[in-house]
Amino acid sequence: MKDNKPDSTNLIAAMLLCVVVMVAWQFFFVNPQVEKQREAAQRAAQQQQTTAPTIAPTTPGAPVTPALLPPGQTMPLEDALKTGGARLEFDNPKVDGSIRLTGGQIDNLRLKDYRETVDPKSPEIVFLTPHGTAGATFAEIGWTRAPGSATTVPDSKTVWSLASGNKLTPSTPVTLTWDNGQGLVFKRNIALDANYMFTVTDTVQNTSGAPVTLYPYAVVAREGEPKHATNWILHEGLVGVLGGSLQDKTTYAEMRDYESKELKLDSTGGWVGITDKYWMATLIPPQKEQFTGRFSLTTDAAGKEVFRADYLLAARNVPAGGAVTVTHNVYAGAKVVSLIEEYQEKLDIFRFDMTIDWGWFSIITYWMFKGLDALNKLVGNFGVAIILLTIFVKILFFPLANRSYESMAKMKKVQPQMKEIQERNKDDRMKQQQELAVLFKREKVNPMMGCLPILIQIPVFFSLYKVLFVTIEMRHAPFFGWIQDLAAADPTSLFNLFGLLPFVVPTWLHVGVWPVLMGITMWFQTKMNPPATDPVQQQMMTMMPPVFTYLMASFPAGLVIYWTVNNLLSIGQQYVIMRRMNVPIELGKNFKLPSWLSPAKKPPDQAPGE
């Protein structure tokens, strides 16, 4: 029986080794860490439940909107905006929308720079929507009273009055007021900058003859789980930095797994919110003050799930004849990396940069994005930036890859001798391995070096995939020709001759131009690698290019472009090495290289390995 162990240098063995490494990493490192964090969070939540003060039903855990519709029904956004009373409009270069004066909720926000599709005439993205609409998402700032207190505080039914201004813009903040009729006057100043940040400054004036204790809070809620949520590759759902660390084990699915349906942690500095792939609604308390952050899952009267992220600040004692003020920030909009970093520095928000899920290889992913962003600003095209990055990565790993390709070339060169040893010792496996070891030592061949080109690409490949998948900067970023969105799959298909035939191809048959080019370059690489001696391995190697072509067809076009260009550079590098070492390049019976491209033949009297 043939021993094909030396053929572990071929691509299939390299791929299998990569899979083993990834699975082992996930099983022995990532999964235990996730479970440990979950248990710690559960313990912290149980501790908080026993030590936190009891808050009256007007806390963020209570419903924050009135019932506008019969249970289970929704209405179009236009109809919902006409229901529930007057509204305060806001507008700046990035967003427009309105705040419902009944309850003071920020529940209508459109993003001017982003549309639903690559078509510039498609509708703008609507991120925040009021109760009554499908997937309603809204934010509310407020006060709650102390346990046992009869003080009336603003709630979801409170009708605020405009004290100054009639439209919120970056240059015109607005002030709202409300008198509870018990000696407390609530004033709310709302400011909006030129991007996505609301600043809400709440003041309570106590004109009564007795002191009052109130607790400031902020809540963002979402009714139901979005249909587009992709919890398996990035975090979508409730998120925040509490207790000095990122709390991201709170996706929609994970919140259902919590026995209490609640996670509560004390923190000084940090934030809480609800995040989508590209957008987020984030609540930012005063960073020097301790607060209690909470993620919770409840159900409304109709049985609909309501996901909430909120925080509760420490008690404010409002003396008779005195006043207290507290400032909250609400970020509602696109997760633009540079803007988030600017807010983190300007407002001193603790780890606000963690609103973007950079993934396992966060250090590589982050700096890869920074590099792509810089190159894009230089050349004006993210696709060209990806190609330039591919060249840079290839140069960076050139010495390591060179050694690997030299080893593979030597393996291909001694392939006839390997086959001879295997055939001669097919009944003596130990002697076969001994002679092969002697051959490898004499020819200075390291079979495992063939794995390096694949292994060193794993973090780069997944980091680029992450960048393309999660960064808003890559969304709808065009390349050339038919590629109008590098973060989406190549829209063409081989099965209608890339649009020449007049019929629409099902999505699962979309195998575009770039995946086909990638498959062709992969086929060339397999032909340049040492051939497997086992027929089964040979068949698998033959099937790999078409299989990977089909699999990669659904991946972002930017990633396929990276892989294709990387393959071309690898083919060129490997060709130069094989030509220098006089190793024949055989592409098959029907594929012959021109004589001027073929390596010079070795003199017949030259000894092997010389």
Secondary structure, 3 states (H helix, E strand, C coil): CCCCHHHHHCHHHHHHHHHHHHHHHHHHHHHHHHHHHHHHHHHHHHHHHHHCCCCCCCCCCCCCCCCCCCCCCCCCHHHHHCCCCCEEEEECCCEEEEEECECCEEEEEEEEEEECCCCCCCCEEEEEECCCCCCCEEEEEEEEECCCCCCCCCCCCCECEEEECCCEECCECEEEEEECCCCEEEEEEEEECCCCEEEEEEEEEECCCCCEEEEEEEEEEEECCCCCCCCCCCCCEEEEEECCEEECCCEHHHHHHCCCCEEEEEEECCEEEEECCCEEEEEECCCCCEEEEEEEEEECCCCCEEEEEEEEECCEEECCCCEEEEEEEEEEEECCHHHHHHHHHHCCCCCHHHHCCCCCCHHHHHHHHHHHHHHHHHHCCHHHHHHHHHHHHHHHCHHHHHHHHHHHHHHHHCHHHHHHHHHHCCCCHHHHHHHHHHHHHHHCCCHHHHHHHHHCHHHHHHHHHHHHHHCHHHCCCCCCCCCCCCCCCCCCCHHHHHHCCCCCCCHHHCCCHHHHHHHHHHHHHHHHCCCCCCHHHHHHHHHHHHHHHHHHCCCCHHHHHHHHHHHHHHHHHHHHHHHHCCCCCCCCCCCCCCCCCCCCCCCCCCCCCC
